[in-house]
Amino acid sequence: MGDIDITQALSKLQAMAAAAQGQSPQPASNGSADFSKLLQSAVDKVNASEQQADKLADGFEKGENTNLTEVMIALQKAHLSFQAMLEVRNKLVGAYQDIMNMQI
């Protein structure tokens, strides 16, 4: 199993979340930011994306002036953001388990 660069994975996740929200990605910091703050920020962005998609879907279901194409794109972006977050979580759990199983 190769080395996992958490900072690089988080910066990629943030770039994907920003792209999903139609924003330009912010430049990655060189590890100066707190890891928990970066992770919380990424989770918040994924959550915001899912809430926006749900809001658009609810508006479409209620017959508001919402385009079906926009709703489907927002739902797919939210789904992809969630899947990326899930993969990062799985990698973090795997790395944690590998560290815990190391012989001292």
N, C-alpha and C positions, 0 to 999 in steps of 0.2 A: 504494500500500500504506500503511495507517495505521500510526501509531506503536504499538509493542508495549510495554506496561507489564509488565515481568517480575515485579515485586513483586506486582502484582494477579493475574497469572496463577498465580503460585506459591501465593498465599493461597487462590485458588479451588480449586486442585488439592489443597491440604491440607484444605480444608473438605470436598471430595468424598471424600477418603480417610478422613477422620474419620467422615463420614456412612456410608460403606461399612462401617466397623468398628463402627458403632452408638454412636459417641462424639459429644459436642458439639464443634463446631469451636472452636479456640482463636482468640482475637483476633489479628489480624495486627499485626505490629510495623511501625513506620514506617521500614523500611530499616536499622534498627540491627543486625540480624542479618547474618551473613556469607552471601553468596549461595550459596557452595558448600555451607555447612551446611544451608541451607534446601532446596537441591536434593537433597542426600544424604538428608535427612530424608524428603522426599517419595518418593524411590526406595525407601527402607527401608519406608515404610508400604505402598506398592504391593506390595513383595515379601512383607511379612508377610501381607497380604490373600490373595495367591496361595498362600502356604504353608498358611494356614488352610483355604482351599478345597480344596487337594490332600489335606490331612489328613482333612477330612470325607468327601471322595470315596473315599479309601482305606478309611476306616472303613465306609462303606456297602458297598463291594465285598467286604469281608471278612465282612460279615454282622453287624457290630456294631450296637448300638442307635442308629442314625442315621436321621433322617427324610429321605426323598428331597427333600422340599420345601426343607428347610434346606440340603441339599447344592446343589441347583440355584440357590438364591438366592445362596449364597456364591460359587459359580462365576461367576454373572452379575456380582456386585459386583466380583470380582477382574478379570473381563474388562473391565468398564467403567473401572475404575481404571487398568488397563494402557493402554487406548485413550486415556484422557485424558493419561496420561504421555507416550504416543507423540506425541500432537498437540502438547504443550508442547515436546517435543524437536524436532519438525519446525519449529515456529515459531522456536525458538532457533537451529537450524541455518540457517534462512532469513535470520534477522536477521544472523547472523555472515557469511553469504555476501554480503548486501547491504553490510555494512560493508567487507568485504574488496574488493568491486568498486568502491568509491567512488574518485573521482578526487581526488587531493590537490592 
